[in-house]
Amino acid sequence: MEVKNMLFMSKGNGESSFFQNCSFTQKVVAMSKPALEKVVESLFSEGFLPYQVLNVADLGCSSGRTTFLVMETVIESVKRKCRELNYQIPEFQFYLNDLPVNDFNTLFKGLSNFTEKYNDLPCFVMGCPGSFHGRLFSKSSMHLVHSSYGAHWLSKVPRLMDKEGLPLNKGKVYISKTSPAAVKEEYLAQFEEDFSLFLKSRSHEMIREGRVILIINGRLSEDPTNGEPWEPLAEAIADMVSLGVIPEEKLDSFNAPYYIPSEKEVKNIVDREGSFELEVLETFPIEMGDKSVWSSDEKFIKNLRSFTESMVSHHFGGEILDKLYDKFAQIVLQDLATRTEPSEVISFVVVLRRL
């Protein structure tokens, strides 16, 4: 199943929207800000600037708040470096990309404050709907590409069926400790295919020595089965099955189009694809339920719901969502309360240089 017509963050700017519940991605973008500033400086050191126009893309922009932070960091870093070197500040062209079903209306409504802040600069912004698992921009046109929590999403769900057409991952929606080895293999194969295509597509679009900076949900262990929030989501759906609300076959045919890679897997794919040099791979852990990121348990649950709901609604129907996510909240919060050791969400910051 392809995801381009059913995967999007919760729309609008209401209490349950991704726009109001993106504190986690805002945190990881803030943590990666020094890396982005260094990437911008590297463009100067490579002799890219002064350029008349600096072309920058944000892939998987969603509805805006993290994108605006990225845009501000790029502009302020360029301004600072231009003052230091006595260069003229270039024009900025930002391309904001996401799938066509993304909430571009909320994104562009949110641009007003940003444009007011930089109304003295020649700064241009345009939407770019489409899948980043393919070409988006013209050849050798991009100087800098950024993507936050996008590249670990898959273009489609892996085919998790045995030779008889029966589901391989019964009762689960991601790689679990009880999943057969073939499930992990199929997920990794799909990620390798998708991430390689992502890199190949960007290689055509980047100028030589251009930079790609990615923030990816990753894992430190070689064990791929720590699939937050997919394991508690599977439990919540299974509870709905036991109550007769959801048919069992519906659960067995649902798997998340998402893969949490290891450092080694990311490095291997970059090396094999061959278009980029891996300059940086840094790791940032954030404790699940951290009150400095999620101000309350309710905010934590709303954040998890905001990026899983579109897939769940598409597969199971919208009428069961509130009951399902009430159960999901119970499972997640009980699990966090009973853990003897803190659980962390791992983010990789990856910087790639176009060869």
C-alpha positions, -999 to +999 in steps of 0.1 A: +000+000+000+014+034-010+011+062+015+012+093-006-026+097-005-032+088+031-002+100+052-004+135+067-001+151+101-034+161+118-046+192+100-057+227+110-045+246+141-070+233+167-061+216+200-055+182+184-036+194+153+000+187+146+005+225+144-004+227+182+013+194+191+047+195+174+068+203+205+089+172+201+100+181+165+106+217+176+129+204+203+149+182+179+152+211+154+164+233+182+189+207+193+202+204+158+205+241+153+243+242+158+247+215+131+226+235+107+246+267+114+278+248+106+263+235+074+254+271+063+290+282+072+304+253+051+287+268+020+308+299+025+340+279+031+334+259-002+331+292-021+294+289-028+287+324-016+283+352-025+255+338-046+227+359-061+201+333-049+204+307-022+180+278-029+169+259+002+144+231+005+126+217+036+113+182+028+084+170+049+076+205+061+041+196+075+022+226+088+050+249+096+064+256+131+096+236+127+100+248+091+099+284+102+126+277+128+148+261+101+142+291+077+151+316+105+183+297+113+194+296+076+187+334+072+204+344+104+234+323+097+238+337+062+233+373+074+259+368+102+285+352+078+279+379+051+285+406+077+317+389+088+330+385+052+316+418+039+295+399+013+262+411+000+233+391+014+218+368-013+182+364-021+166+334-004+143+310-022+127+284+001+109+254-013+085+238+013+078+202+003+054+176+016+029+151+002+000+166-018-024+157+011-004+178+035-021+208+052-005+235+030-033+260+040-022+261+076+014+262+066+010+293+045-013+310+069+015+307+095+040+324+072+026+359+079+047+364+111+078+350+094+075+373+064+068+403+086+100+396+105+121+395+073+102+420+051+135+439+046+151+408+028+144+394-007+130+362+007+106+340-015+087+310-004+068+284-025+050+251-018+063+220-035+038+191-032+052+157-041+070+127-027+107+131-018+111+094-029+116+109-064+128+141-081+113+174-069+136+201-083+156+208-115+191+195-120+219+211-100+197+238-086+197+232-048+224+245-024+209+232+009+183+205+017+169+200+051+144+174+064+132+168+100+116+135+109+108+127+073+134+103+058+124+074+081+088+074+066+085+047+039+070+052+004+048+021+010+041-006+036+064-036+031+047-067+017+043-088+049+026-119+035+039-155+034+038-177+002+002-186+010-009-150+012-013-150+050-001-121+072+034-125+086+030-099+113-003-110+130-015-088+158+013-063+153+017-031+134+055-028+134+086-049+141+079-066+174+098-091+196+073-117+185+075-108+148+092-134+125+126-125+112+112-120+077+093-089+090+125-072+100+141-082+067+112-068+047+111-035+066+149-031+062+147-039+025+120-012+020+139+014+039+171+006+019+151+010-013+134+042-002+164+059+014+186+050-016+160+066-039+158+096-017+196+101-019+197+094-057+170+120-063+187+146-042+220+139-060+206+151-093+191+182-077+221+194-056+250+214-068+284+199-062+295+204-026+259+212-016+247+199+017+218+177+029+210+178+067+185+152+080+170+146+114+160+109+116+143+088+143+170+062+149+181+035+173+214+028+190+208-010+193+210-035+165+177-048+178+149-032+157+120-042+180+118-010+201+091+005+181+075+033+200+047+042+196+038+013+174+038-014+200+012+003+223-008+012+192-010-025+183-021-033+218-049-007+217-061-020+183-060-056+196-082-044+225-107-031+200-106-065+182-113-083+215-143-060+220-156-068+185-152-032+174-125-040+148-123-073+127-091-092+134-081-093+098-081-055+098-054-055+125-034-082+107-034-062+075-022-030+090+015-021+093+032+012+098+050+027+068+079+037+091+114+024+098+137+033+127+172+026+114+205+020+132+236+042+126+252+013+108+222+009+084+223+046+076+260+047+069+258+015+048+231+030+025+249+063+021+281+044+012+264+021-013+245+048-030+277+067-035+265+103-043+273+118-009+300+118+018+287+114+053+302+144+072+283+142+105+262+116+123+253+129+158+229+114+183+204+132+204+183+113+230+151+128+245+134+110+274+098+099+266+074+121+286+101+148+293+080+177+307+103+202+291+092+189+257+056+178+265+041+200+292+016+173+302+006+137+296-022+149+275+002+168+253+023+137+249-006+116+238-019+143+214+015+145+198+016+107+192-020+108+179-012+138+156+012+118+134-005+084+135-042+093+132-043+097+094-031+062+088-053+046+115-084+065+102-077+055+066-075+018+075-100+014+103-124+042+098-128+075+117-157+064+139-134+043+162-107+069+167-117+084+200-122+050+218-090+037+202-068+066+213-084+066+248-072+030+252-038+039+235-034+067+261-040+043+290-015+018+277+012+044+270+009+062+303+007+030+323+038+017+305+057+049+313+047+048+349+058+012+355+092+013+337+122+010+360+145+027+335+137+058+314+129+052+278+144+075+252+136+086+217+168+087+197+173+112+169+201+112+144+214+144+128+230+135+095+250+159+073+258+148+038+280+165+012+273+161-025+304+146-042 
